[in-house]
């Protein structure tokens, strides 16, 4: 069964600190993996998209890594800001789904950054 | 200059009623989606249309009927609403999925549906 699991479920950190969110998936065959940020009351916004040949991609203070062999990804946030408080969702697209656009979503990690 | 917009943002209604949620995108995309986000925050695909043609239809009760009058609009009509339909519904759009396409999806702000 194609699944995406994230950990931790929730995380609280102090402003200025770094953190790393984890994502494990069983989607096969694999096409790409993306991380979305979802602010409260808003729709998800894409942060990074990686294919199996990419093992790291950055977007400002966000750096995503991908190990397609172990089917793991991480999202590292550097020097956190209060505005980073949100849910971070790991999403995987399988090869077959590239023709339909179907994505498999994780349940998200809720990050709270405190002053 | 909103890319993907949905109306209404909040919808509170009684069980058994029929309601519609509208979605419009001005990104020039051919493909549009409807997702349901339950209380556990999982986003699940419900429907997908490519240029007004249905391409994804997950196991969704037939009380839910999408309608695409043109490729910039994908509305969701729900008949005989039930308590379990309470959730946040997101519309999204993308370029047509296919080989070599990342299929990046742009989401609307969501519609919070509460069935009493």
Interface residues (C-beta under 8 A of the other chain):
Chain A: X32 X34 X41 X42 X43 X44 X45 X46 X49 X51 X87 X89 X93 X97 X98 X99 X100 X101 X102 X103 X105 X107 X108
Chain B: X4 X31 X33 X40 X41 X42 X43 X44 X45 X48 X55 X56 X90 X92 X94 X96 X97 X98 X99 X101 X102 X103 X104 X105 X106 X107 X108 X109 X110
